[in-house]
């Protein structure tokens, strides 16, 4: 049990995170662990139809840039090796405000993009958010349930031993 807890803590200490933003007509991807940029990690951008749109490596700052897909959503896969792999799915709607600002698609007149300093409108996000919190909650609940099940199993085995002991005493009397 202690070993499992140590492994879970170690796994969270080096979790890979992906941040993304759109600047003009460029998709900027940043990836990092909790301690440093994921420099040299493989990056792959795929379309909704699983076609490879772009591939590359993160630079020393853990960033990579590629042209924005003209239509549809994209799936970003960052693989930093040793099990550090993260997949981020971006829908067409998430990229829509940026496409409207760059003339790459149609969007409502009211965009929710955050104007960047010199790069015009931009949108962005991160792979860490509600899904990461949900995973942590599920892992925590799983640990609590496993601990409870272990305790109940221990108590039940002691009760069964006591019952077997009484049966043996009863059988020896008569």
Secondary structure as a PSIPRED ss2 file (coil, helix, strand):
# PSIPRED VFORMAT (PSIPRED V4.0)

   1 X C   1.000  0.000  0.000
   2 X H   0.000  1.000  0.000
   3 X H   0.000  1.000  0.000
   4 X H   0.000  1.000  0.000
   5 X H   0.000  1.000  0.000
   6 X H   0.000  1.000  0.000
   7 X H   0.000  1.000  0.000
   8 X H   0.000  1.000  0.000
   9 X H   0.000  1.000  0.000
  10 X H   0.000  1.000  0.000
  11 X H   0.000  1.000  0.000
  12 X H   0.000  1.000  0.000
  13 X H   0.000  1.000  0.000
  14 X C   1.000  0.000  0.000
  15 X C   1.000  0.000  0.000
  16 X C   1.000  0.000  0.000
  17 X E   0.000  0.000  1.000
  18 X E   0.000  0.000  1.000
  19 X E   0.000  0.000  1.000
  20 X E   0.000  0.000  1.000
  21 X E   0.000  0.000  1.000
  22 X E   0.000  0.000  1.000
  23 X E   0.000  0.000  1.000
  24 X C   1.000  0.000  0.000
  25 X C   1.000  0.000  0.000
  26 X E   0.000  0.000  1.000
  27 X E   0.000  0.000  1.000
  28 X E   0.000  0.000  1.000
  29 X E   0.000  0.000  1.000
  30 X E   0.000  0.000  1.000
  31 X E   0.000  0.000  1.000
  32 X E   0.000  0.000  1.000
  33 X C   1.000  0.000  0.000
  34 X C   1.000  0.000  0.000
  35 X C   1.000  0.000  0.000
  36 X C   1.000  0.000  0.000
  37 X E   0.000  0.000  1.000
  38 X C   1.000  0.000  0.000
  39 X C   1.000  0.000  0.000
  40 X C   1.000  0.000  0.000
  41 X C   1.000  0.000  0.000
  42 X E   0.000  0.000  1.000
  43 X E   0.000  0.000  1.000
  44 X E   0.000  0.000  1.000
  45 X E   0.000  0.000  1.000
  46 X E   0.000  0.000  1.000
  47 X E   0.000  0.000  1.000
  48 X C   1.000  0.000  0.000
  49 X C   1.000  0.000  0.000
  50 X C   1.000  0.000  0.000
  51 X C   1.000  0.000  0.000
  52 X E   0.000  0.000  1.000
  53 X E   0.000  0.000  1.000
  54 X E   0.000  0.000  1.000
  55 X E   0.000  0.000  1.000
  56 X E   0.000  0.000  1.000
  57 X E   0.000  0.000  1.000
  58 X C   1.000  0.000  0.000
  59 X C   1.000  0.000  0.000
  60 X C   1.000  0.000  0.000
  61 X C   1.000  0.000  0.000
  62 X C   1.000  0.000  0.000
  63 X E   0.000  0.000  1.000
  64 X E   0.000  0.000  1.000
  65 X E   0.000  0.000  1.000
  66 X E   0.000  0.000  1.000
  67 X E   0.000  0.000  1.000
  68 X C   1.000  0.000  0.000
  69 X C   1.000  0.000  0.000
  70 X C   1.000  0.000  0.000
  71 X C   1.000  0.000  0.000
  72 X C   1.000  0.000  0.000
  73 X C   1.000  0.000  0.000
  74 X E   0.000  0.000  1.000
  75 X E   0.000  0.000  1.000
  76 X E   0.000  0.000  1.000
  77 X E   0.000  0.000  1.000
  78 X E   0.000  0.000  1.000
  79 X E   0.000  0.000  1.000
  80 X C   1.000  0.000  0.000
  81 X C   1.000  0.000  0.000
  82 X C   1.000  0.000  0.000
  83 X C   1.000  0.000  0.000
  84 X C   1.000  0.000  0.000
  85 X E   0.000  0.000  1.000
  86 X E   0.000  0.000  1.000
  87 X E   0.000  0.000  1.000
  88 X E   0.000  0.000  1.000
  89 X E   0.000  0.000  1.000
  90 X E   0.000  0.000  1.000
  91 X C   1.000  0.000  0.000
  92 X H   0.000  1.000  0.000
  93 X H   0.000  1.000  0.000
  94 X H   0.000  1.000  0.000
  95 X H   0.000  1.000  0.000
  96 X H   0.000  1.000  0.000
  97 X H   0.000  1.000  0.000
  98 X H   0.000  1.000  0.000
  99 X H   0.000  1.000  0.000
 100 X H   0.000  1.000  0.000
 101 X H   0.000  1.000  0.000
 102 X H   0.000  1.000  0.000
 103 X C   1.000  0.000  0.000
 104 X C   1.000  0.000  0.000
 105 X C   1.000  0.000  0.000
 106 X C   1.000  0.000  0.000
 107 X C   1.000  0.000  0.000
 108 X C   1.000  0.000  0.000
 109 X C   1.000  0.000  0.000
 110 X C   1.000  0.000  0.000
 111 X C   1.000  0.000  0.000
 112 X C   1.000  0.000  0.000
 113 X C   1.000  0.000  0.000
 114 X E   0.000  0.000  1.000
 115 X E   0.000  0.000  1.000
 116 X C   1.000  0.000  0.000
 117 X C   1.000  0.000  0.000
 118 X C   1.000  0.000  0.000
 119 X C   1.000  0.000  0.000
 120 X C   1.000  0.000  0.000
 121 X E   0.000  0.000  1.000
 122 X E   0.000  0.000  1.000
 123 X E   0.000  0.000  1.000
 124 X E   0.000  0.000  1.000
 125 X E   0.000  0.000  1.000
 126 X E   0.000  0.000  1.000
 127 X C   1.000  0.000  0.000
 128 X C   1.000  0.000  0.000
 129 X C   1.000  0.000  0.000
 130 X H   0.000  1.000  0.000
 131 X H   0.000  1.000  0.000
 132 X H   0.000  1.000  0.000
 133 X H   0.000  1.000  0.000
 134 X H   0.000  1.000  0.000
 135 X H   0.000  1.000  0.000
 136 X H   0.000  1.000  0.000
 137 X H   0.000  1.000  0.000
 138 X H   0.000  1.000  0.000
 139 X H   0.000  1.000  0.000
 140 X H   0.000  1.000  0.000
 141 X H   0.000  1.000  0.000
 142 X H   0.000  1.000  0.000
 143 X H   0.000  1.000  0.000
 144 X H   0.000  1.000  0.000
 145 X H   0.000  1.000  0.000
 146 X H   0.000  1.000  0.000
 147 X H   0.000  1.000  0.000
 148 X H   0.000  1.000  0.000
 149 X H   0.000  1.000  0.000
 150 X H   0.000  1.000  0.000
 151 X H   0.000  1.000  0.000
 152 X H   0.000  1.000  0.000
 153 X H   0.000  1.000  0.000
 154 X H   0.000  1.000  0.000
 155 X H   0.000  1.000  0.000
 156 X H   0.000  1.000  0.000
 157 X H   0.000  1.000  0.000
 158 X H   0.000  1.000  0.000
 159 X H   0.000  1.000  0.000
 160 X H   0.000  1.000  0.000
 161 X H   0.000  1.000  0.000
 162 X H   0.000  1.000  0.000
 163 X H   0.000  1.000  0.000
 164 X H   0.000  1.000  0.000
 165 X H   0.000  1.000  0.000
 166 X H   0.000  1.000  0.000
 167 X H   0.000  1.000  0.000
 168 X H   0.000  1.000  0.000
 169 X H   0.000  1.000  0.000
 170 X H   0.000  1.000  0.000
 171 X H   0.000  1.000  0.000
 172 X H   0.000  1.000  0.000
 173 X H   0.000  1.000  0.000
 174 X C   1.000  0.000  0.000
